[in-house]
Amino acid sequence: MGDEHDVLEKLPEFISRSGYRQVFVLADENTLRYCYPILEPLLDNHVVIHFPAGESHKTLNTSASVWQQLLHYEADRNALLINLGGGTVTDLGGFVAGCYKRGIDFVNIPTTLLGMVDAATGGKTGIDFAGYKNALGLFRKPVKVFLHTPFLHTLPEREFMSGMAEVIKHALIADRKMFENLPDDCRLTNHSDLHQLVIENIKIKNRFVSADFHDNGIRMALNYGHTIGHALESLWLEKQQLMLHGEAVAGGILAESYLSHRTGLLSAEELEKVTKKITKNFRLPIVPAEDFGALMHYLRNDKKNRNGKITCCLLSEIGSYSLPHFIEEGLITDALNYYNLTVCNG
């Protein structure tokens, strides 16, 4: 099992068939309030564990608190952890489950678009540490992922658009037609089509994951936009200012598309198409020149680097990727200048 998908209504049957001795639900304060009431009637005896919402709580301290509660309830290795939430909950919950008593089963119930199309599948778990995005983590798949796309209808627009950044990323690396079919303003995406859009994106991600689970080859294409994106996200965490993961990825896509053009892969015409898609859909912050050094520091410590060199996936054209590429720091500075210029003019 692992990364298999089903509708939420199938959860009771799955639990009964699997014979778990204890069931725990992990939620943040938002999913506890808005999503747990839909889940609760589907479960018999269970324990709820929750923590404050937000990336700033995806930490070792939060993990320790969850482990302490599992120990308090004497959870053994035949327990099940249900992660109910967006990427923060499923990242942290998978990490907690993977470490607890050398591993207990977990399922993910993603409640955000970003969670459904990206974070809840693929088996990457992790927490932020010492200011670095996902610095600690495990490769460990959920035994099942349960989808309930009506959760998406209640998302704030900013959270919805954070997920659209990952949709755009999947289209750019693997599906030109999807990119072309997305509306210019992705906020106008037809909600009645969301379930099919989610399924299409899961299929794209699973193609890469099934071919390269441990991220040593073609799965690295899924990191498109994430090298500079994670650095942006870490920098804004350091500033204690909010930048959602998808917003950081959108900024990373903008900068890394420029890198793709500068290295001779992506045409000027295609760069313009990507730039318009990002600037139309995301209001991104300027990166002050005095922060370039801090951003470079995060880039030098990115977990995707090889042999001390900053490593990126780039685009050869819309719908096709090229990897790996070792990028000189001077070129990254140029990309950040392009990012700032397009953000200002967008």
N, C-alpha and C positions, 0 to 999 in steps of 0.2 A: 504493500500500500504506500501511498504518499502522493500528495498533490492531486488526488482524485477530487472531482467536484460534484456536488449534488445540491439540490434545493434544501432550504432550511427545514422544511417539513419532514425530511427523511432523518433528521437527527435522532429522535427517540428510538427509531428502529435500529440505527447504527449503534447506539449506546447499549441497547438491550442485547443485540447480537454479539457485541464485543465483550460483554461481561466485566466491565470495570467495577472495581469495588467501591471507589469514591469518585465523585465528579466535582471539579472546581471550576468556577467561572471567573476569569480575569477581565476586568473592565476598567476604563478610566471614568472620571466623574461624569463626563458627557454621555458615554455609551451606557453607563449605569442608569442615567435618567431617561434617555430617549430610546434606547434599543433593548435594554434588558427586559422591559415589560412585554416585549414581543417574544423573547426567548423563554422567559420564566414558565409559561404554561406548558412548554414542551418538555420540561425537566421534572423528574421526581426529586428525590433527596439530593441536595447539592449545597455547596458553600460558595459564597460570593467573596472575592477579594478585589479591592479596587484601590486606585491611586490617582493623584491629580493628573489632569490632562495636560498634554504638551510635550514637545521634544525635550525640554529642559529636565523632564523627569525620567527620561530613558537612561537611567544611570545604575551604577553598582549599588547605591544606597536603596533605590527602589527594588532592585532585584533581591537584595538581602532581606528586605521587608517581606516580600512574597515568600521567599524560602522559609523565613521564620514562621509565617502563618501556615505553610504546608506542614512544617514540623509540629506546630501546635496541634494540628488536627490529625497528626500521625499518618500522614499520607505515605503510602508505600509505592512500590514500583508498578502496581496494578491500578494506579490512579490515572485519571484523565484530566488534563487542563484544557478548558475551552477558552480561547482568546477571542474576546468580543470587542472589536474596535478597528481603528485605522492602523497605519503602519507602525506607529509607536507601540501600540498594544501587541500586535502580532510579532514585531521584532523582539521586544522584551520578553513576551510570553514564551516564544520559541526558545530563546536563550535560557530562560529560567527552567523550562521543562527539560531541555537538553542537559543541563548541569545537575539537576536535582537527583540525588542518588544514582548518578551516572545515566540518567535518562528515563523520563516517563513520557507516555504518549501525549500528544496535543493535537487539537483541531483548531483551525482558524475560521472565524466567522467575520469576514471583513465588512465594515460598515461605511467605508468611504470609497469613492471611485479609485483613488490611488491604491487603497488596500486591495480592491478587487482585481485590478488589472496588473498589479505589480507586487506589493509588499507581502501579501498573504500566500503567494505561490513561489516555488523555486527553491525553498529550503535554506535561504540565507536568514540567519537570526543574528541579533547583536544589540549592543548598547553603546552609547557614547562614553568616552573615558578621557579624562584630562583635556577636555575641549575638542577631542578628535571624533569625528562622525564615525560610528560603528567600528571603533578601534578594537573592541572585544566582541567575539561572536563565534558561532558554530555553523557548519553546514549540517542542517538536520531538517528533514521534511516533516510537515504535518501529516498525520495519517489520513486526514480528510480536510477538505475545504468546503464549507457550506455557504451558498450564495443566497442573498435575499435582496434583490435590486431595489425593491421599494424603499429600503433605507436611504437610497440616493436622493429621493424626492425631498427629503428634509434637510439636505446639506446646505449650509451657507454657500453663497456663490464662490467665495474665495477658496473654500475647501474643495468644491466641485472642480474649479479650474486647476487646482493643484494636481488633481488626478488627470486632467486633460493633458498636462505636460508629459506624463508617461505615455499616454495614448499617442501624442505627436511623436515622441521618441520612437515608439514601436513602428509607427508608419514610416518614419525617416530611414530606419535601418532595414526594414523588411517588407514594406507594403506601400508602394507608390500610389496605388489606387485609393487606399484608405486615406492617405495624406490629401489627395486631390478631392476626395469626397467630403472631407471635414469642412464645415462652413467656415467662411472667413472669420467670423466671430463665433468661437466655439461655445460661448455662453448660450447660443441659440440652438445647440444640439437638441434634437427631438427626444424628450425623455421616454417616449414610447419605444424608441430604438435602442435604449441604453443596454438592455439585457443582451441583445445581439452584439453590440459594440464590445461589451465586457467579454463575451465568449470569444470573439475574434482576437482580442488582445491576449487573453489567456493562452490561446492556441499558439500565437506568435512566441510568447515567452517560453512555453513548454517545449517548443521546437529547439530552442537554444539550450535550455536546461537539460533536456533528455540526452542531448549530444555531448554535453560538457558540464556535468554537475558541479565539479569543483573549480570551475572558472579559470581554467588554465589555457583555454583555446577560444573557440568561437563564442562561448557565452560572454566573453569580454565585450562583445558588441552591445550587450544590454547596458553596459556602463557608459554608452554614448551620452554626453552631456553631464556625466556624473563626476568626472575628475575635477573640473573647475566648479561644477555645481556643489559638490561636497565641501570644497574650500570656501565657497560663498556662504554656505549654510553654517559652517564652523565659525567663520568670521562674525556672522550676525549673532550667533549664540554668545560669542565672546563679548560682543557689544551689548548683550542682553536686549536685543531688538528682534522682533518677530520676522522671520522669513520662513515660509512653509517650504517643505521639501520640494514640492513640485515647482514652486517659484524659483528655487535655487537651480533645479534641473533646467528650467526654461532659460535662465541666465547662462547656464553651462552650455546648452544647445546653441545659443547665440554665439558665444565665444568660440566653441569648438567647431562650429560651421565655418567661422572665419579662418580658423586654423586649417580646416579642410581645403579652403580656397587658397590660402597662402602656400600650402605645400603642393599645390598643383593638382589636387584631386577633384575639387568641386568647382563647377563653372561659376562665373560671376552672376549669371542669370539664375542659377539654382540657389546660390547664396542669398540673392535678393528675395526669392520666394520663401525661404526659411525665415529670413529676417522679418519679413512682413507678417508671417504667421505668428511669430513670437511677440513682436511689438504690438500687434493688434489685440492680442489676448491677455498680455501680462503687463502690469505696471511694476516695473523693476526699479530698485534703488540704484543710484549712482554709487560706484566704488571710489571713494576719495583716493587721490594719488598717494597720500600718506599711508594708506592701508595696503598698498600693493605689496610691501615687504611682508606684512603679516599674512597676506593671502598666499604669497609664495612659500612661506614657512609651512602652511598647511598642505600645500601641493607637494612639497618635498617629503612629507610624511604620509602621503596617500598610500593606502594598502595595496593599490594596484600597480605601484611603481616596480620597476625591475632594474636590478644592478645600479641602484642609486639614480636612475633616470626617470623623469616625469613621463608617464605613459598614458596615451589617449587612444580611444577608438575614434576614427574619423569617418566622414562620408565620402564615397567616390561619386555618388549621385543620390538623388532622392530615391529611397527604396533600396539602397545598397551600401554596405559598410566596408571599411578597410581597417585592418589592425595587424599587430600593434604598431604604434608610432611613438618614437621617443622625441619629445618636444623640448627645444632649448628655451631657457627662461626669457631670453630677449623676445622671442616670438610670442610667448604668453603675455608679456607686457603689451605688445602690439594688439593682441586679441582683447585684452582688458580695455585698451583705449578705444577699440572698435565697439565693444560692448557699451562703454560710456557714451560714445557719440550717438549710437543708434537709440539708446535709452532716452537721451536728451531730445533727439529729433522725432522720437516715436510718439 
